[in-house]
Amino acid sequence: MSKPILYSAWTSSCSSRVRIALALKKIDYEYHTVDIKTEEEMREFAMTNPAKKIPILKINGLVLTESLAIIEYLDEVYPDPPLLPKDAGERAHARAIAFHIASNIQPLQNKAIIHKLNEKVPGYGAEVMDQRRHLPWLRSPGRASEDVLWEYCVGDQITIADLNLPSIVYNATDKYNVDITPYPLICKINKTLSEIPEFQASEPARQPDAPKKI
Ligand SMILES: N[C@@H](CCC(=O)N[C@@H](CS)C(=O)NCC(=O)O)C(=O)O
């Protein structure tokens, strides 16, 4: 069976979730940078994923899309280490944090969407990027994320929830200049994760397509 191929980009938060899962599960893969410059490349890319989004993982003869679906596939086929808690309640909780970040926070930080909305409603993009509007997105609807995160996001085991946290903190702080100090628990867990080699290897600056430091 050929090596899995991950279609990724160094800045892509959705791809970084999958990079962490592959690293934790010690799956060797080829990194394929998606850099659409020509019509032909765009057509080829659209054939691989009609949604024209990354990540895409080619593995075991399959073409997988949607970061959380990819992570769950990897967890089923390569169960060690598990990324979902054994307890059904904790499992629902880990998924809730992951879904919240992937469905409610990341889409609103997606530059392509911001630019599109900006074309229709002038000034919308700037308004969305305003940090006052980003801060509530670091919280869960109804319940503050701060209340529900423990040692890791859920209990004392790395779960699918943790795979989603670093990139959203990176987006908030590095891309949108959000001050996250009012969220000490998120800061603490993010620091814990940043010291784990598999999380470090998946950081944007360490990807092969990241700009080289001079
Ligand atoms: N829900 C999808 C979102 C994928 C997504 O938005 N990917 C971004 C990069 S993080 C992308 O491909 N953006 C290009 C675009 O929107 O044109 C997932 O979790 O995989």
The ligand as a MOL file (V3000), in Angstrom:
LIG
                    3D

  0  0  0     0  0            999 V3000
M  V30 BEGIN CTAB
M  V30 COUNTS 20 19 0 0 0
M  V30 BEGIN ATOM
M  V30 1 N -15.0130 21.9050 7.5150 0
M  V30 2 C -13.8380 21.7640 6.7220 0
M  V30 3 C -13.2970 23.1450 6.4290 0
M  V30 4 C -12.1650 23.1120 5.4330 0
M  V30 5 C -11.6170 24.5040 5.1750 0
M  V30 6 O -12.3060 25.5320 5.3500 0
M  V30 7 N -10.3640 24.5370 4.7660 0
M  V30 8 C -9.7450 25.7980 4.4680 0
M  V30 9 C -8.3250 25.8350 5.0140 0
M  V30 10 S -8.3520 25.7430 6.7930 0
M  V30 11 C -9.6830 25.9570 2.9530 0
M  V30 12 O -9.4750 25.0060 2.2300 0
M  V30 13 N -9.8600 27.1970 2.5050 0
M  V30 14 C -9.8180 27.5210 1.1040 0
M  V30 15 C -11.0840 28.1870 0.6640 0
M  V30 16 O -12.0030 28.3160 1.4560 0
M  V30 17 O -11.1170 28.5690 -0.5050 0
M  V30 18 C -12.8130 20.8890 7.4800 0
M  V30 19 O -12.8630 20.8760 8.7180 0
M  V30 20 O -12.0080 20.2000 6.8410 0
M  V30 END ATOM
M  V30 BEGIN BOND
M  V30 1 1 1 2
M  V30 2 1 2 3
M  V30 3 1 2 18
M  V30 4 1 3 4
M  V30 5 1 4 5
M  V30 6 2 5 6
M  V30 7 1 5 7
M  V30 8 1 7 8
M  V30 9 1 8 9
M  V30 10 1 8 11
M  V30 11 1 9 10
M  V30 12 2 11 12
M  V30 13 1 11 13
M  V30 14 1 13 14
M  V30 15 1 14 15
M  V30 16 2 15 16
M  V30 17 1 15 17
M  V30 18 2 18 19
M  V30 19 1 18 20
M  V30 END BOND
M  V30 END CTAB
M  END
